[in-house]
């Protein structure tokens, strides 16, 4: 049975203690950002914020620094932070009006707004917005006509594959046709560029060609870029495994990570197994995956909190999984006791187990943390609303 492909959030390749890369924001004028976007044929992501805005600060502190967010946005966009009350902000606001903060823009290099949304997003929500924006700009048509007319020049094929990938369209057929015809010439730079862009799935002939020529690709693009490309291909294969409920593809994705990105293999496998089994009917496998995830990410409060939330969402009927969620939520609070969100997750986990009094106590503790850390009225309202709902309002 098919299952919907889920957005995958990963801690990747430098081990659990690595510093997050995060979004790299462009340093330059708006005109220079437009020119750079035109040069790279990319969309510009703009975080339109105000210095006094609480949700803006929380996104800057908790979302933009995440490695999975940085990996996605640094690859696909030119990223700009725009202070709407200082510098170029007021002039920017005359052309792109803002009525609430933050406002998140996706603007093509032509200056046309592709997508505009108000309000902060978490990591998953921000990546979903980015995917949506990419799908709204399709440059492949300008190359498709020339391709159908017989143009197989390396530059045309490269741009066509790149445009298809950015629009979320299949590119493997185009890539395979070209690479089969030039398989004896893959040491040429023009063909290595095509091979690099063509890699989208680990379960493909192109992946095998990619790792065969890995040293040449690293010399051309750098080892970090090659590593990320391998990871992305493994993630895509995992998405396919989830969509088609294929354990074989799950294992293939994990095996190829272990072979070609060993530093990240354990983290990838733990995340992959949990993502694959969490929505299944196999409670034993789901709980086993949850326990392994908790062990693997025992020092990562954010990952433990996400696991606990996932269990509430997907496995709330499982007594064993809820025990894992409780331990994970307690651990997240112990690691970062001053973040109200982890207290709220613990509150919900205890409630899901029917432990109302303990949940109320956790909510009161979380409310104090929110008040003491000046988390804002929305954070305080979470706990107050919960206490009202269970009849324990102060």
ZICORDA-V378318 format. One record per residue. N is the residue number from 0. RES is the residue in one small letter. NEAR is the number of other C-alpha atoms within 8 Angstrom. Layout:
n = <N & N>
res = <RES & RES>
near = <NEAR & NEAR>
This chain:
n = <0 & 1 & 2 & 3 & 4 & 5 & 6 & 7 & 8 & 9 & 10 & 11 & 12 & 13 & 14 & 15 & 16 & 17 & 18 & 19 & 20 & 21 & 22 & 23 & 24 & 25 & 26 & 27 & 28 & 29 & 30 & 31 & 32 & 33 & 34 & 35 & 36 & 37 & 38 & 39 & 40 & 41 & 42 & 43 & 44 & 45 & 46 & 47 & 48 & 49 & 50 & 51 & 52 & 53 & 54 & 55 & 56 & 57 & 58 & 59 & 60 & 61 & 62 & 63 & 64 & 65 & 66 & 67 & 68 & 69 & 70 & 71 & 72 & 73 & 74 & 75 & 76 & 77 & 78 & 79 & 80 & 81 & 82 & 83 & 84 & 85 & 86 & 87 & 88 & 89 & 90 & 91 & 92 & 93 & 94 & 95 & 96 & 97 & 98 & 99 & 100 & 101 & 102 & 103 & 104 & 105 & 106 & 107 & 108 & 109 & 110 & 111 & 112 & 113 & 114 & 115 & 116 & 117 & 118 & 119 & 120 & 121 & 122 & 123 & 124 & 125 & 126 & 127 & 128 & 129 & 130 & 131 & 132 & 133 & 134 & 135 & 136 & 137 & 138 & 139 & 140 & 141 & 142 & 143 & 144 & 145 & 146 & 147 & 148 & 149 & 150 & 151 & 152 & 153 & 154 & 155 & 156 & 157 & 158 & 159 & 160 & 161 & 162 & 163 & 164 & 165 & 166 & 167 & 168 & 169 & 170 & 171 & 172 & 173 & 174 & 175 & 176 & 177 & 178 & 179 & 180 & 181 & 182 & 183 & 184 & 185 & 186 & 187 & 188 & 189 & 190 & 191 & 192 & 193 & 194 & 195 & 196 & 197 & 198 & 199 & 200 & 201 & 202 & 203 & 204 & 205 & 206 & 207 & 208 & 209 & 210 & 211 & 212 & 213 & 214 & 215 & 216 & 217 & 218 & 219 & 220 & 221 & 222 & 223 & 224 & 225 & 226 & 227 & 228 & 229 & 230 & 231 & 232 & 233 & 234 & 235 & 236 & 237 & 238 & 239 & 240 & 241 & 242 & 243 & 244 & 245 & 246 & 247 & 248 & 249 & 250 & 251 & 252 & 253 & 254 & 255 & 256 & 257 & 258 & 259 & 260 & 261 & 262 & 263 & 264 & 265 & 266 & 267 & 268 & 269 & 270 & 271 & 272 & 273 & 274 & 275 & 276 & 277 & 278 & 279 & 280 & 281 & 282 & 283 & 284 & 285 & 286 & 287 & 288 & 289 & 290 & 291 & 292 & 293 & 294 & 295 & 296 & 297 & 298 & 299 & 300 & 301 & 302 & 303 & 304 & 305 & 306 & 307 & 308 & 309 & 310 & 311 & 312 & 313 & 314 & 315 & 316 & 317 & 318 & 319 & 320 & 321 & 322 & 323 & 324 & 325 & 326 & 327 & 328 & 329 & 330 & 331 & 332 & 333 & 334 & 335 & 336 & 337 & 338 & 339 & 340 & 341 & 342 & 343 & 344 & 345 & 346 & 347 & 348 & 349 & 350 & 351 & 352 & 353 & 354 & 355 & 356 & 357 & 358 & 359 & 360 & 361 & 362 & 363 & 364 & 365 & 366 & 367 & 368 & 369 & 370 & 371 & 372 & 373 & 374 & 375 & 376 & 377 & 378 & 379 & 380 & 381 & 382 & 383 & 384 & 385 & 386 & 387 & 388 & 389 & 390 & 391 & 392 & 393>
res = <x & x & x & x & x & x & x & x & x & x & x & x & x & x & x & x & x & x & x & x & x & x & x & x & x & x & x & x & x & x & x & x & x & x & x & x & x & x & x & x & x & x & x & x & x & x & x & x & x & x & x & x & x & x & x & x & x & x & x & x & x & x & x & x & x & x & x & x & x & x & x & x & x & x & x & x & x & x & x & x & x & x & x & x & x & x & x & x & x & x & x & x & x & x & x & x & x & x & x & x & x & x & x & x & x & x & x & x & x & x & x & x & x & x & x & x & x & x & x & x & x & x & x & x & x & x & x & x & x & x & x & x & x & x & x & x & x & x & x & x & x & x & x & x & x & x & x & x & x & x & x & x & x & x & x & x & x & x & x & x & x & x & x & x & x & x & x & x & x & x & x & x & x & x & x & x & x & x & x & x & x & x & x & x & x & x & x & x & x & x & x & x & x & x & x & x & x & x & x & x & x & x & x & x & x & x & x & x & x & x & x & x & x & x & x & x & x & x & x & x & x & x & x & x & x & x & x & x & x & x & x & x & x & x & x & x & x & x & x & x & x & x & x & x & x & x & x & x & x & x & x & x & x & x & x & x & x & x & x & x & x & x & x & x & x & x & x & x & x & x & x & x & x & x & x & x & x & x & x & x & x & x & x & x & x & x & x & x & x & x & x & x & x & x & x & x & x & x & x & x & x & x & x & x & x & x & x & x & x & x & x & x & x & x & x & x & x & x & x & x & x & x & x & x & x & x & x & x & x & x & x & x & x & x & x & x & x & x & x & x & x & x & x & x & x & x & x & x & x & x & x & x & x & x & x & x & x & x & x & x & x & x & x & x & x & x & x & x & x & x & x & x & x & x & x & x & x & x & x & x & x & x & x & x & x & x & x & x & x & x & x & x & x & x>
near = <4 & 7 & 8 & 6 & 8 & 6 & 7 & 7 & 6 & 8 & 11 & 11 & 10 & 8 & 10 & 9 & 5 & 6 & 4 & 7 & 10 & 12 & 14 & 8 & 8 & 9 & 5 & 6 & 7 & 7 & 6 & 8 & 13 & 12 & 9 & 9 & 15 & 10 & 7 & 6 & 7 & 12 & 13 & 16 & 12 & 12 & 11 & 14 & 13 & 11 & 7 & 4 & 10 & 7 & 10 & 13 & 9 & 9 & 12 & 9 & 8 & 8 & 12 & 12 & 13 & 13 & 12 & 11 & 15 & 14 & 12 & 9 & 13 & 11 & 6 & 9 & 11 & 15 & 13 & 12 & 10 & 10 & 12 & 13 & 7 & 7 & 7 & 11 & 11 & 10 & 7 & 10 & 10 & 7 & 6 & 6 & 7 & 8 & 5 & 7 & 14 & 14 & 15 & 12 & 14 & 13 & 14 & 12 & 13 & 7 & 7 & 7 & 9 & 11 & 8 & 9 & 7 & 9 & 10 & 10 & 9 & 8 & 10 & 9 & 8 & 10 & 11 & 9 & 8 & 9 & 8 & 8 & 11 & 12 & 10 & 8 & 8 & 11 & 9 & 10 & 7 & 7 & 11 & 9 & 8 & 9 & 11 & 7 & 6 & 6 & 8 & 8 & 6 & 9 & 7 & 11 & 14 & 11 & 9 & 11 & 14 & 10 & 11 & 14 & 10 & 11 & 13 & 8 & 7 & 7 & 10 & 8 & 7 & 9 & 13 & 9 & 8 & 10 & 11 & 7 & 6 & 9 & 7 & 4 & 7 & 10 & 8 & 7 & 8 & 8 & 13 & 12 & 9 & 13 & 13 & 11 & 10 & 12 & 13 & 10 & 12 & 14 & 9 & 7 & 6 & 10 & 12 & 8 & 9 & 12 & 8 & 6 & 9 & 9 & 6 & 9 & 13 & 11 & 8 & 7 & 8 & 9 & 8 & 6 & 9 & 13 & 10 & 9 & 11 & 13 & 11 & 10 & 13 & 14 & 11 & 11 & 14 & 12 & 12 & 11 & 14 & 15 & 11 & 9 & 10 & 10 & 7 & 7 & 12 & 15 & 8 & 10 & 14 & 13 & 8 & 11 & 15 & 12 & 7 & 8 & 13 & 10 & 9 & 14 & 12 & 10 & 14 & 13 & 9 & 12 & 10 & 11 & 10 & 12 & 9 & 12 & 11 & 11 & 9 & 8 & 4 & 7 & 8 & 6 & 8 & 14 & 11 & 8 & 12 & 12 & 9 & 9 & 12 & 12 & 7 & 9 & 12 & 9 & 6 & 10 & 13 & 7 & 8 & 15 & 13 & 8 & 13 & 16 & 11 & 10 & 13 & 13 & 7 & 8 & 12 & 11 & 4 & 8 & 8 & 7 & 13 & 16 & 8 & 13 & 14 & 12 & 8 & 13 & 16 & 9 & 11 & 15 & 13 & 7 & 9 & 9 & 10 & 7 & 10 & 13 & 8 & 13 & 15 & 13 & 12 & 13 & 13 & 10 & 16 & 13 & 10 & 10 & 8 & 6 & 9 & 9 & 6 & 9 & 14 & 12 & 8 & 12 & 14 & 9 & 9 & 13 & 13 & 8 & 11 & 14 & 10 & 7 & 7 & 6 & 11 & 9 & 6 & 7 & 12 & 12 & 8 & 9 & 13 & 10 & 8 & 9 & 13 & 9 & 7 & 9 & 6 & 8 & 7 & 3>
